[in-house]
């Protein structure tokens, strides 16, 4: 897929969620990047099932943290984790630590370290400092 097509696909994916409330386990901040990977690559992404925030937190705790859970899922579908210091590219997925809530969230990266984050109702775009990036997986 050409870079222009990938950019348009990401814009469309974000627009499709404008003012749409998040559904846990379907399009939350981790499930949405997983569905992005599946749509762009055609790979099966076996994201674990959960139906609400409490179940998601239990799943994350059982996995040893959100980073460990993402690493397991990414490895199962063949995604390469970028080495520390590598810049994200358009369409890569990753984890960032937000300053507002001081939590880790899953994102899809756009140009110039802009992260598209599935929020409560829609997708927010955040400029991400390099120090806030926890992990990046190449898509």
Steps between C-alpha positions, in 0.01 A plus 500: 500500500640840403556757773220722364256207511608413853448860609152509349415165661601639841302821447196289404544273802512803728201672335293182532521540878415872522265544797463120536520383862770244567399134537734306725650197329393625155651843435670618819857631502651151454233319299483782243873486412468120480215535248710757309783247469258233376345737245833626364695174499230235458651315796292339771552700817377297793426769754363348823128535571358726773174687533572790735775706661527276808548189285762688293689599817489138625633376166781756504595409856502127419729564201747694712409843365371657181844497338533124561150437362573704185833322457331158515227594252747671264735201505211261426410694184858559389547870573853622561558727795708799399822545694519778756575827325340403168231739387145378439381504140155572366272214599726343763331414828634552845465587863549845644485638852262793517586798717138588569401170660849349550387172350610291204272502197512331162524718190541499123777736391456760228769732361750686717430305819132586507316221676137416429348388830156342530335705768161484673318638196711525188871506425731765640822604335792556735849631437724248675835573659756231433530435875126417517530212252499165679508279191450509123408207277561521128190456286 
